[in-house]
């Protein structure tokens, strides 16, 4: 499981105070660092779904979500669909296999 990203760690790496880091990050990126990380996790989960790598609970764990329900809430927030609907959509968009 990925290690949690802490604002304090990011600020220490940039050698600035955490509140300064948070303010500047939001000004430049347009969202909080936490929001950015959650979006990255959803994107990583979608890549796992594309490759059909494991169950939804395995994918949730591998991408840093607490559980499948936690991942589902963020899918609905950012993609307006639950993970299983996204997975079905990805299956439908795959190119057909070759005929021998």
N, C-alpha and C positions, 0 to 999 in steps of 0.2 A: 504494500500500500504506500502511496506517495506520502512523504512527510508534509505536515501542514505548513503552509507559508505564513509566517508571522510578520506583521507590520514592523515590529521592533527589529527583526533580523534584516529586513530590507533597508530600513533606515540606518542601521549600523553599517551595512555594506556600503551605503552611499555617504556615510559619515555625516549624517544630519539627524536632528531630533525627529522622533516618530510623527509628531503633529505637523511638522514642516513637510516631511516626506508625504504624508497623507494629503495635505493641501495642494502641494505642487503636482502630485500624481493626478489628482482629480482635475486640476486645471488643464493639464496637458493631454490626458487620455480621455477625459469626459465622463469618467465613472470612478468609483472608489476602487482601491486595490482589491478589496474583498470581492466586489462585483466582478472585476476583471478575472480573478482566479476562478470564481464560480462559472463564468462563461467558458474559460479554458477547459474546465472539468467536463462541462456539457459537450463541448466540441470533441474532447478525447473520447467520451462515451459514445458519441455518434460514430467516430472512426472504428471503435470496437464493434459496434452494431453492424457496420458495413462489412466487416470481415467475419461476422458471426462468431466472435471469439467469446464463448462461454455464455452462461446464463445471465439474466439481468442482474441478479444479486452479485454474481462474480464481477461483472462490469462495474457495478456501483462501487464495490470494494476497491477494485483496481484503479479507479479514477478519483478516489478520495472522498466519496460520499459515505455517510454514516451507514446507510442501508439503501435498499431498493426504493423504499418510499421517499426517502430524502432526495434521491436522484430523480424520481418521478415528479416531485414538486418543482424542481428546477427545470425539468424538461417542459412541463406545462407553462411555467413562467416565461421561458425564453423561446420555446418552439411552438407553444400553444397546442401541444399534443403529448400524450404519455409515451414512454419509451417503446412500448409494444406497437403503437401506431406508427412511430418513426421507423421501427424495424420493418414493419410490413410495407411501408412506403419505399424503403430502400430495396426490398426484394422485388417490388414491381418495376423499379427503375433499372434493374440489372439488364445488361444486354443478353439476348437469347444465346444459348449454347450452340456450338457448331454441330452440324449434322454430318455424320460420317458417310 
